[in-house]
Amino acid sequence: MLECQVCPHHCRLTEGQIGVCRTRINKGDEITSLNYGKLVSVALDPIEKKPLAHFHPGSMILSVGSFGCNFHCPFCQNFQISQVGADDITTKDVTPFELAQLALDTRERGNIGVAFTYNEPLISYEYIIDTAKIVRAQGQKTVAVTNGCVTRYTAEQVLPYLDALNIDLKSFNPEFYKKIGGNLSTVKEFIVSATTTSHVELTTLIIPGENDSEEEIEHLSQWIATVNPEIPLHISRFFPRYKMVNKEATSVRKVYALAEIARRHLKYVYTGNC
């Protein structure tokens, strides 16, 4: 039995067993990635869609995703790929060189590099590193959109290869994180570490009755300010998804009101999905 070191779940896996993320497997007495180079989605997106407001604004970025996630958020917008395993979805094998070449081929369309997104990319950090080395050598950028809930070991491995991140700070309530299979203190530590190596922006999805109190946003934005008051925060509106289809969408008025609270402490606050 081996213990996976990628995220705080620390799954203890016997030979052939797969972790809760559906991507890490004990194979041949080694924990490896089932989704290395197996892409589900590829799109050329505006950088602002990640969302990144202060990282090469106006540019495009080649966005790719695979399957699997170490969270089980009932409000997941990409549950069709994040909450499935290798046997549940069609993938295309793309080597790091092929992906880097595709990024280079789309440079004329405004592309600045590769964004690993859609599912949780850091659980497959080896693929990010191998691709980023080539992408960086050809003068382009590497981005990750992540929940930030990985171990210090994983962070130390991957952060030097990431030029920018958008990190979900889903709540400032430890109990909220427990419900979705995460850990708030781990995410906070990752955010602090990321700011020492990369451009960082944060996103909080406001879910009615879950993380939408003024007090929580006050505490959340105050903490971000202690790290750096110039970290951009994206406060985003929730729409019914996945296992929360019966919940009402967040009111636009609520999103705007919470953004104003955050602006008491942070220089850059943006509203999304409004």
C-alpha positions in Angstrom: 0.0 0.0 0.0 1.3 3.5 -0.9 0.2 6.9 0.2 -0.5 9.5 -2.4 1.3 12.8 -1.7 -0.5 15.0 -4.2 -3.3 16.4 -2.1 -4.5 16.5 1.6 -6.6 13.3 1.1 -3.4 11.3 1.3 -5.2 8.3 -0.3 -3.6 5.0 0.8 -3.8 2.9 -2.3 -3.2 -0.8 -2.8 -2.0 -2.1 -6.2 -4.4 -1.1 -8.9 -6.5 1.1 -6.6 -7.5 4.7 -7.7 -7.7 7.7 -5.4 -10.7 9.9 -4.7 -9.6 12.2 -7.5 -10.1 9.4 -10.0 -6.7 10.2 -11.6 -4.0 8.9 -9.3 -3.4 5.1 -9.2 -1.0 2.7 -7.5 0.5 1.0 -10.5 3.6 -1.1 -10.3 4.3 0.1 -6.7 4.3 3.7 -7.8 1.6 6.4 -7.6 1.1 7.7 -11.2 -1.4 9.7 -13.2 -4.2 8.1 -15.2 -4.9 11.2 -17.2 -1.4 12.3 -18.2 -1.8 13.9 -21.6 -5.4 12.7 -21.9 -7.4 15.8 -22.9 -11.1 16.1 -22.9 -11.5 19.8 -23.9 -9.4 22.2 -25.9 -10.5 25.8 -26.7 -8.9 29.1 -27.5 -10.3 31.5 -24.8 -9.9 35.2 -23.9 -7.6 35.4 -20.9 -10.3 37.3 -19.1 -12.4 34.1 -19.2 -10.1 32.3 -16.8 -10.7 34.8 -15.2 -7.5 36.8 -15.2 -7.9 40.5 -15.4 -4.4 41.7 -14.9 -2.3 39.1 -16.8 -1.8 40.1 -20.5 -5.4 41.6 -20.8 -6.8 41.4 -24.3 -4.9 38.2 -25.2 -6.1 34.7 -25.9 -4.9 31.5 -24.3 -5.2 27.9 -25.3 -7.3 26.2 -22.6 -7.2 22.5 -22.0 -8.8 20.1 -19.5 -8.9 16.5 -18.6 -11.0 14.5 -16.2 -11.0 14.2 -12.4 -10.9 16.4 -9.3 -10.0 16.0 -5.7 -13.2 18.0 -4.7 -16.8 16.9 -5.1 -18.6 20.2 -5.2 -22.4 19.8 -5.6 -22.3 23.1 -7.6 -19.6 22.2 -10.1 -20.0 23.8 -13.5 -17.8 21.2 -15.2 -19.1 18.1 -13.4 -19.4 16.1 -16.7 -15.6 15.9 -16.8 -14.4 16.7 -13.2 -16.6 14.0 -11.5 -15.8 11.1 -13.8 -12.9 8.7 -14.3 -11.0 7.2 -17.3 -13.7 4.7 -18.2 -16.5 7.3 -18.3 -15.3 9.7 -20.9 -13.6 9.9 -24.3 -10.1 11.5 -24.3 -7.4 12.3 -26.8 -3.8 11.6 -26.1 -1.7 14.8 -26.6 2.0 14.8 -25.7 3.5 17.9 -24.0 5.4 18.6 -27.2 2.2 18.4 -29.3 0.3 20.7 -26.9 3.2 23.2 -26.9 3.2 23.1 -30.7 -0.5 23.7 -30.8 0.0 26.8 -28.6 2.7 28.0 -30.9 0.6 27.4 -34.0 -2.2 29.7 -32.5 0.1 32.5 -31.7 -1.1 34.5 -34.7 -4.6 34.4 -33.3 -3.4 36.2 -30.1 -2.5 33.1 -28.1 0.1 33.6 -25.4 0.4 30.0 -24.1 -1.5 27.2 -22.4 -4.0 27.3 -19.5 -4.7 24.1 -17.6 -8.3 24.4 -16.5 -11.9 22.9 -16.7 -11.1 20.1 -14.3 -8.6 20.2 -11.4 -5.2 20.4 -13.2 -2.8 20.2 -10.3 -3.6 16.6 -9.5 -1.8 15.9 -12.8 1.1 18.3 -12.1 3.6 16.2 -14.0 1.9 16.9 -17.3 1.8 20.6 -16.5 5.6 20.7 -15.7 6.6 18.7 -18.8 4.5 21.0 -21.0 5.5 24.2 -19.3 9.2 23.5 -19.9 8.6 23.5 -23.7 6.0 26.3 -23.6 8.4 28.5 -21.7 11.3 27.7 -24.0 9.3 28.9 -27.0 8.5 32.2 -25.2 5.0 31.6 -24.1 3.1 31.4 -20.8 1.6 28.7 -18.6 -1.5 29.2 -16.5 -3.5 27.1 -14.1 -7.1 27.5 -12.9 -7.1 25.5 -9.7 -8.8 24.9 -6.3 -5.4 25.2 -4.8 -5.9 22.3 -2.4 -2.7 20.4 -2.9 0.2 19.4 -0.6 3.2 21.6 0.0 5.2 18.9 -2.0 3.0 19.4 -5.1 3.1 23.1 -4.8 6.9 23.1 -4.6 7.0 21.0 -7.7 4.6 22.9 -9.9 4.6 26.5 -8.9 8.0 27.4 -10.5 6.5 26.4 -13.8 3.4 28.5 -13.7 3.3 32.1 -14.8 -0.2 32.9 -13.5 -2.9 31.2 -11.6 -6.6 31.8 -10.8 -7.2 30.1 -7.5 -10.7 29.4 -6.2 -11.2 30.6 -2.7 -14.5 29.0 -2.4 -15.4 30.1 1.1 -13.8 31.4 4.3 -15.5 28.7 6.4 -13.6 25.5 7.2 -16.9 23.6 7.4 -17.8 24.6 3.8 -14.5 23.1 2.7 -15.0 19.9 4.6 -18.3 19.3 2.9 -16.7 19.4 -0.6 -13.7 17.4 0.3 -11.2 20.2 0.8 -9.3 22.1 3.4 -9.3 25.8 3.9 -6.0 26.1 5.6 -4.3 24.2 2.8 -5.8 26.5 0.2 -4.7 29.6 2.1 -1.1 28.2 2.4 -1.1 27.5 -1.3 -2.3 31.1 -2.2 0.5 32.6 -0.1 3.1 30.3 -1.7 1.8 31.0 -5.2 2.1 34.8 -4.8 5.9 34.4 -4.3 6.3 32.7 -7.7 3.5 33.7 -10.0 0.8 36.2 -10.9 -2.3 35.3 -8.7 -5.9 36.2 -9.0 -8.7 34.7 -6.8 -12.3 33.7 -7.5 -15.2 33.2 -5.0 -18.4 31.8 -6.4 -21.3 33.3 -4.3 -23.9 30.6 -3.5 -27.1 31.6 -1.8 -27.3 30.3 1.8 -23.8 28.8 1.6 -21.1 31.5 1.5 -23.0 34.7 0.9 -23.0 36.4 4.2 -21.5 39.9 4.5 -19.5 38.7 7.5 -17.8 35.9 5.5 -16.9 38.2 2.6 -15.5 40.7 5.1 -13.3 38.2 6.7 -12.3 36.7 3.3 -11.2 40.0 1.8 -9.5 41.1 5.0 -7.3 38.0 4.9 -6.5 38.4 1.2 -5.4 42.0 2.1 -2.9 40.6 4.6 -1.3 38.6 1.8 -1.4 41.5 -0.7 -4.3 44.0 -1.1 -3.5 44.2 -4.8 -4.5 40.6 -5.5 -7.5 40.8 -7.8 -10.6 39.1 -6.4 -13.4 37.9 -8.8 -16.8 37.6 -7.0 -18.9 35.5 -9.2 -22.6 34.8 -9.5 -23.9 31.2 -9.0 -26.3 29.5 -11.4 -28.0 26.2 -10.6 -25.7 23.3 -11.6 -25.1 19.6 -11.0 -26.6 18.7 -7.6 -27.8 22.2 -6.9 -30.3 22.6 -9.7 -33.1 23.4 -7.3 -31.2 26.4 -5.7 -32.0 29.9 -7.0 -29.3 31.8 -8.9 -27.5 34.4 -6.8 -29.1 37.8 -7.2 -27.1 40.4 -9.0 -27.7 42.9 -6.2 -26.2 40.5 -3.7 -23.0 40.0 -5.8 -22.6 43.8 -6.2 -23.2 44.4 -2.5 -20.6 41.8 -1.5 -18.1 43.2 -4.0 -18.5 46.6 -2.3 -17.6 45.0 1.0 -14.5 43.4 -0.5 -13.5 46.8 -1.9 -13.0 48.1 1.6 -9.9 46.0 1.8 -8.8 45.1 -1.8 -7.8 47.4 -4.6 -9.1 45.2 -7.4 -12.5 43.5 -7.1 -14.5 42.3 -10.1 -18.0 40.8 -10.5 -18.6 37.9 -12.8 -21.7 36.2 -14.4 -23.8 39.3 -13.8 
